[in-house]
Amino acid sequence: MPVKSKEDLSLAYTPGVARPCEIIAQDGSKARELTIKGNSVAIVSDGSAVLGLGNIGSLASIPVMEGKALLFQEFAGVNAWPICLDTQDTEEIIETIRRIAPVFGGINLEDISAPRCFEIENRLQDLGIPVFHDDQHGTAIVLLAGLLNAAKVTSRSTADLRVVVNGAGAAGTAISRLLRCAGHTANTCVSVKDVIVCDSKGAIHRDRDDLNEYKRGLLQFTNSENRKGTLQDVLAGADAFVGVSKGNLISREDIATMNPDSIVLAMANPIPEIMPDEARAGGAAVVGTGRSDFPNQVNNLLAFPGIFRGALDANATRVTDSMKIAAAQRLAELIPSPSADRILPDPLDRTVAPCIAEAVCRAWYETGEA
């Protein structure tokens, strides 16, 4: 608001601010409507896993968080602040977020390395505001939407898909969980038949003795046949490949071992696990990447502005699985007639975030958690 007169000043500061202070002191929930809290998100990072740059530290991560703040405002009208922490200690990060939480309506965790990111997010779910690690769940939501439409293009049922996910970090873990567990929390079953997750040593299976607690936890809902071997071994007979790892890991010959008309979503940046022309040469019917210069860009910009807009509008205390699934389904529906080269909206489509927000808000109320 402009402050051009004594009246403006008295309303914006003293004595005018005393009244909302008194109201909030009596009822803390009023802070959402009487202050910036109701439309504010903290983008919190420790700079340990920034884009494709790795552990570059908090200071160097500022430009990325500033860019994210810009996208929040531009696409969803959400005020967001870069909070780049000068620590990579899990306990210190958790404690700091708890201390700063009162002024924010949501926390977007960003570019924090696995497996610390899992513990940080899990332990903050009691904060009373949504704490959402976008590298995990934003990516998973957009991936699921793309896979739903790719299944339509290839005349498959999602429930029949066997999917290989290469990469067991933040994104790979969240993708695998959402693909397998989605059907248990939504009215419409969108979960796939099976997921096999691979790390740098190959398939994650029950007989490996080198798995940390998070990779071992994946086995609760993945690799039902306990398949073993390299990435190439488990790709044979799969319907879909999802890459969240490193560039140039598979070839057209590997794609040729998959089921006919396979789905390849190779999202490593800047070089995907396999280039689109190579994947198509191997028999892939639908190919997507994380790049903007190829069709079917899997970009979490399609998810996070709408997710937070909807969560803030609903006064949600967290982002539930039902909200994630609702977002993915609505995102898929925005392409009513998907094709091999169009399974997702353009990331710059301004109509996406409001649609996602509405679906997320509705899901929060329909689950009876509001």
Secondary structure in CASP SS format (residue, H / E / C, confidence):
PFRMAT SS
TARGET T0000
AUTHOR 0000-0000-0000
METHOD secondary structure of the structure
MODEL  1
M C 1.00
P C 1.00
V C 1.00
K C 1.00
S C 1.00
K H 1.00
E H 1.00
D H 1.00
L H 1.00
S H 1.00
L H 1.00
A H 1.00
Y C 1.00
T C 1.00
P C 1.00
G C 1.00
V C 1.00
A H 1.00
R H 1.00
P H 1.00
C H 1.00
E H 1.00
I H 1.00
I H 1.00
A H 1.00
Q H 1.00
D C 1.00
G H 1.00
S H 1.00
K H 1.00
A H 1.00
R H 1.00
E H 1.00
L H 1.00
T C 1.00
I H 1.00
K H 1.00
G H 1.00
N H 1.00
S E 1.00
V E 1.00
A E 1.00
I E 1.00
V E 1.00
S E 1.00
D C 1.00
G C 1.00
S C 1.00
A C 1.00
V E 1.00
L C 1.00
G C 1.00
L C 1.00
G E 1.00
N C 1.00
I C 1.00
G H 1.00
S H 1.00
L H 1.00
A H 1.00
S H 1.00
I H 1.00
P H 1.00
V H 1.00
M H 1.00
E H 1.00
G H 1.00
K H 1.00
A H 1.00
L H 1.00
L H 1.00
F H 1.00
Q H 1.00
E H 1.00
F H 1.00
A H 1.00
G C 1.00
V C 1.00
N E 1.00
A E 1.00
W E 1.00
P E 1.00
I E 1.00
C E 1.00
L C 1.00
D C 1.00
T C 1.00
Q C 1.00
D C 1.00
T H 1.00
E H 1.00
E H 1.00
I H 1.00
I H 1.00
E H 1.00
T H 1.00
I H 1.00
R H 1.00
R H 1.00
I H 1.00
A H 1.00
P H 1.00
V H 1.00
F C 1.00
G C 1.00
G E 1.00
I E 1.00
N E 1.00
L E 1.00
E C 1.00
D C 1.00
I C 1.00
S C 1.00
A C 1.00
P C 1.00
R H 1.00
C H 1.00
F H 1.00
E H 1.00
I H 1.00
E H 1.00
N H 1.00
R H 1.00
L C 1.00
Q C 1.00
D C 1.00
L C 1.00
G C 1.00
I C 1.00
P C 1.00
V E 1.00
F E 1.00
H E 1.00
D H 1.00
D H 1.00
Q H 1.00
H H 1.00
G H 1.00
T H 1.00
A H 1.00
I H 1.00
V H 1.00
L H 1.00
L H 1.00
A H 1.00
G H 1.00
L H 1.00
L H 1.00
N H 1.00
A H 1.00
A H 1.00
K H 1.00
V H 1.00
T C 1.00
S C 1.00
R C 1.00
S C 1.00
T H 1.00
A H 1.00
D H 1.00
L C 1.00
R E 1.00
V E 1.00
V E 1.00
V E 1.00
N E 1.00
G C 1.00
A C 1.00
G C 1.00
A H 1.00
A H 1.00
G H 1.00
T H 1.00
A H 1.00
I H 1.00
S H 1.00
R H 1.00
L H 1.00
L H 1.00
R H 1.00
C H 1.00
A H 1.00
G H 1.00
H H 1.00
T C 1.00
A C 1.00
N C 1.00
T C 1.00
C C 1.00
V C 1.00
S C 1.00
V C 1.00
K C 1.00
D E 1.00
V E 1.00
I E 1.00
V E 1.00
C E 1.00
D E 1.00
S C 1.00
K C 1.00
G E 1.00
A E 1.00
I C 1.00
H C 1.00
R C 1.00
D C 1.00
R C 1.00
D C 1.00
D C 1.00
L C 1.00
N C 1.00
E H 1.00
Y H 1.00
K H 1.00
R H 1.00
G H 1.00
L H 1.00
L C 1.00
Q C 1.00
F C 1.00
T C 1.00
N C 1.00
S C 1.00
E C 1.00
N C 1.00
R C 1.00
K C 1.00
G C 1.00
T C 1.00
L H 1.00
Q H 1.00
D H 1.00
V H 1.00
L H 1.00
A C 1.00
G C 1.00
A C 1.00
D C 1.00
A E 1.00
F E 1.00
V E 1.00
G E 1.00
V C 1.00
S C 1.00
K C 1.00
G C 1.00
N C 1.00
L C 1.00
I C 1.00
S C 1.00
R H 1.00
E H 1.00
D H 1.00
I H 1.00
A H 1.00
T C 1.00
M C 1.00
N C 1.00
P C 1.00
D C 1.00
S E 1.00
I E 1.00
V E 1.00
L E 1.00
A E 1.00
M C 1.00
A C 1.00
N C 1.00
P C 1.00
I C 1.00
P C 1.00
E C 1.00
I C 1.00
M C 1.00
P H 1.00
D H 1.00
E H 1.00
A H 1.00
R H 1.00
A H 1.00
G C 1.00
G C 1.00
A E 1.00
A E 1.00
V E 1.00
V E 1.00
G E 1.00
T E 1.00
G C 1.00
R C 1.00
S C 1.00
D C 1.00
F C 1.00
P C 1.00
N C 1.00
Q E 1.00
V C 1.00
N C 1.00
N H 1.00
L H 1.00
L H 1.00
A C 1.00
F H 1.00
P H 1.00
G H 1.00
I H 1.00
F H 1.00
R H 1.00
G H 1.00
A H 1.00
L H 1.00
D H 1.00
A C 1.00
N C 1.00
A C 1.00
T C 1.00
R C 1.00
V C 1.00
T C 1.00
D H 1.00
S H 1.00
M H 1.00
K H 1.00
I H 1.00
A H 1.00
A H 1.00
A H 1.00
Q H 1.00
R H 1.00
L H 1.00
A H 1.00
E H 1.00
L C 1.00
I C 1.00
P C 1.00
S C 1.00
P C 1.00
S E 1.00
A C 1.00
D C 1.00
R E 1.00
I C 1.00
L C 1.00
P C 1.00
D C 1.00
P C 1.00
L C 1.00
D C 1.00
R C 1.00
T C 1.00
V H 1.00
A H 1.00
P H 1.00
C H 1.00
I H 1.00
A H 1.00
E H 1.00
A H 1.00
V H 1.00
C H 1.00
R H 1.00
A H 1.00
W H 1.00
Y H 1.00
E H 1.00
T C 1.00
G C 1.00
E C 1.00
A C 1.00
END
